[in-house]
């Protein structure tokens, strides 16, 4: 697989200013091209699924951060630079919707103030133990992590999130990453550019963490990307060439693709 995908970072760089489409682009895709599904196997595809959740603060819409561009762009790049067949239409689901179990991979963003209902706790636990995979992304500092930790412990009171070492296969599934990638938002990156700062929220956000929760067979069910913002790397790829070269191309897309391939093959 790594041999087949050699040079894809160069492909991403070439595609930053030009998107190749086989179907006319529609206005509600924010300029991201569409493409056809396999007519014989339309359901044999990977679909980007974003989870909608409630927050205990006034930021009730935190779940939609970077939406829909992050979802659209990541789906496009996954389709373009890998052999995986990808659905061009991302999906947003409530945790309790029955359709959740139709998808093996789901994404949750900015969970620093999320609050699960009892039904969501039960459903999410059943989904993950049944083979589902959850990627958690884009939250910073101790307070936000403590809130997420409290909520995910309601889902798995007997399981502890564990820091994943750089040697873990998820950092090498497709791209052989030499460090755990950290991405600030594009605004924070531009402000920190003269100083080489790649983090947010001061010293609390300085150290990036990738933690995991596994089932009894050792299968990774949850990856928790803390003190980093992969989603902004996907969303903002066309807004600033320096940000794309520095963060989107070498960090956000490789990490996201690694996570998807690990989740789909383990």
Secondary structure, DSSP 8 states (H G I E B T S, - for coil): -TTTTTTHHHHHHHHTT----SB---GGGTT--B----SS-TTSSB--EEEE--BSSS-TTGGGTTTTHHHHHHHHHHHHHSS--B-SS-EEEETT-GGGGG-SEEEEE-GGGB---HHHHHHHHHHHHTT-EEEEE-B-HHHHHHHHHHHHHHH-TT---EE--TTSGGGTSSS--SS------HHHHHHHGGGT---SSGGGGSS-EEEEEE-TT--EEEEEEESB-HHHHHHTTTT-HHHIIIIIIIIIHHHHHHHHHHHHH-
